[in-house]
Amino acid sequence: MDKWLEKITEWIVELVKSVFETIKELVNDAVVWVLDLVLGPLGDLIASIPAPSFFSTVSFSSLLSGLPPYALYVIGQARLPEAMAIIAAGVSFHLLRKLFTLGQW
């Protein structure tokens, strides 16, 4: 008789665990769904903002085009364009973090 009661108790415990796990996954999915609803249009809004005109007048490649060939070779081997892109991404992340946390972080 004890084995039968033990098996039923284990089954009920596993059932309760699976119910709570399902509820947790449902809440996680709901949070992702709400964030998708909020951040999707926000991303479209940010993408629709036109770039300032001074970004289109000066480019990194136009600045480098007047250099002599040996300097261009050194710049290419040093991966300067990739380094500038990484630095720009870091500065952009820093500024966005300051913007979203209102300078608190």
Secondary structure as a PSIPRED ss2 file (coil, helix, strand):
# PSIPRED VFORMAT (PSIPRED V4.0)

   1 M C   1.000  0.000  0.000
   2 D H   0.000  1.000  0.000
   3 K H   0.000  1.000  0.000
   4 W H   0.000  1.000  0.000
   5 L H   0.000  1.000  0.000
   6 E H   0.000  1.000  0.000
   7 K H   0.000  1.000  0.000
   8 I H   0.000  1.000  0.000
   9 T H   0.000  1.000  0.000
  10 E H   0.000  1.000  0.000
  11 W H   0.000  1.000  0.000
  12 I H   0.000  1.000  0.000
  13 V H   0.000  1.000  0.000
  14 E H   0.000  1.000  0.000
  15 L H   0.000  1.000  0.000
  16 V H   0.000  1.000  0.000
  17 K H   0.000  1.000  0.000
  18 S H   0.000  1.000  0.000
  19 V H   0.000  1.000  0.000
  20 F H   0.000  1.000  0.000
  21 E H   0.000  1.000  0.000
  22 T H   0.000  1.000  0.000
  23 I H   0.000  1.000  0.000
  24 K H   0.000  1.000  0.000
  25 E H   0.000  1.000  0.000
  26 L H   0.000  1.000  0.000
  27 V H   0.000  1.000  0.000
  28 N H   0.000  1.000  0.000
  29 D H   0.000  1.000  0.000
  30 A H   0.000  1.000  0.000
  31 V H   0.000  1.000  0.000
  32 V H   0.000  1.000  0.000
  33 W H   0.000  1.000  0.000
  34 V H   0.000  1.000  0.000
  35 L H   0.000  1.000  0.000
  36 D H   0.000  1.000  0.000
  37 L H   0.000  1.000  0.000
  38 V H   0.000  1.000  0.000
  39 L H   0.000  1.000  0.000
  40 G H   0.000  1.000  0.000
  41 P H   0.000  1.000  0.000
  42 L H   0.000  1.000  0.000
  43 G H   0.000  1.000  0.000
  44 D H   0.000  1.000  0.000
  45 L H   0.000  1.000  0.000
  46 I H   0.000  1.000  0.000
  47 A H   0.000  1.000  0.000
  48 S C   1.000  0.000  0.000
  49 I C   1.000  0.000  0.000
  50 P C   1.000  0.000  0.000
  51 A C   1.000  0.000  0.000
  52 P C   1.000  0.000  0.000
  53 S H   0.000  1.000  0.000
  54 F H   0.000  1.000  0.000
  55 F H   0.000  1.000  0.000
  56 S H   0.000  1.000  0.000
  57 T H   0.000  1.000  0.000
  58 V C   1.000  0.000  0.000
  59 S C   1.000  0.000  0.000
  60 F H   0.000  1.000  0.000
  61 S H   0.000  1.000  0.000
  62 S H   0.000  1.000  0.000
  63 L H   0.000  1.000  0.000
  64 L H   0.000  1.000  0.000
  65 S C   1.000  0.000  0.000
  66 G C   1.000  0.000  0.000
  67 L C   1.000  0.000  0.000
  68 P C   1.000  0.000  0.000
  69 P H   0.000  1.000  0.000
  70 Y H   0.000  1.000  0.000
  71 A H   0.000  1.000  0.000
  72 L H   0.000  1.000  0.000
  73 Y H   0.000  1.000  0.000
  74 V H   0.000  1.000  0.000
  75 I H   0.000  1.000  0.000
  76 G H   0.000  1.000  0.000
  77 Q H   0.000  1.000  0.000
  78 A C   1.000  0.000  0.000
  79 R C   1.000  0.000  0.000
  80 L H   0.000  1.000  0.000
  81 P H   0.000  1.000  0.000
  82 E H   0.000  1.000  0.000
  83 A H   0.000  1.000  0.000
  84 M H   0.000  1.000  0.000
  85 A H   0.000  1.000  0.000
  86 I H   0.000  1.000  0.000
  87 I H   0.000  1.000  0.000
  88 A H   0.000  1.000  0.000
  89 A H   0.000  1.000  0.000
  90 G H   0.000  1.000  0.000
  91 V H   0.000  1.000  0.000
  92 S H   0.000  1.000  0.000
  93 F H   0.000  1.000  0.000
  94 H H   0.000  1.000  0.000
  95 L H   0.000  1.000  0.000
  96 L H   0.000  1.000  0.000
  97 R H   0.000  1.000  0.000
  98 K H   0.000  1.000  0.000
  99 L H   0.000  1.000  0.000
 100 F H   0.000  1.000  0.000
 101 T C   1.000  0.000  0.000
 102 L C   1.000  0.000  0.000
 103 G C   1.000  0.000  0.000
 104 Q C   1.000  0.000  0.000
 105 W C   1.000  0.000  0.000
